[in-house]
């Protein structure tokens, strides 16, 4: 039960903070020596945090869906129409890149050094946000959708933060802070859902890979609660433009992981 609670807490705290939940899950599993195949439980934890983001953004989701579907039937093009298409474009691009990088991501997740390098990359992106976020003119929604979709796709690599990459790219493309935060997490919904369904199909084909540790329900509940809390906290951090603390944290975690992986320390 202890491992279930620990991994649930890690997933909930790290999924929406720009520190890479996949990287932290991989690091904890390697560090604590979990020998079982934790894929099934990872899927459950991601689904728990997906429910948290849906709950947090339910008004935005309903409005976008209403505008997008309404645009087909009424012919009226409200803001949700173009926003919905942007989310679809980002999702398609993310899916293509994610499928290409998935084999590499699975190999990287087993290496402390490689996951650590991903954390270092995330840290560098975060500490540089103040430099490039204030120098870019606002791009078109189409260009933003493409760029953010690419950034989110790259974040399939363990150690590379999905929220950090997508928000940073949104800011780089000229989006406001609040809008970059909103767009980042709205496009995370189809991305996480799609990845979850893909892994479920894989899991069904290989019943031997299905394993849920003792106390998995408690871990999932903790992931949901802490995920919701981290979303609220993340919004405050974004509005306060306080990225440096996360960047420094990722750099420290990354360096330690690389040193441990190469047995320097």
ABEGO torsion letter per residue (X at the ends): XAAAAAAAAAAAAAAABBAGAAAAAAAAAAAAGBABBAAAAAAAAAAAAAAAAAAAAAAAAAAAAAAAAAAAAAGBBBAAAAAAAAAAAAAAAAAAAAAAAAAAAAAAAABAAAAAAAAAAAAAAAAAAAAAAAABBBBBAAAAAAAAAAAAAAAABBGBBAAAAAAAAAAAAGBBAAAAAAAAAAAAAAAAAAAAAAAAAAAAABAAABBBBBGAAAAAAAAAAAAAAAAAAAAAAAAAGBAAAAAAAAAAAAAAAAAAAAGAX
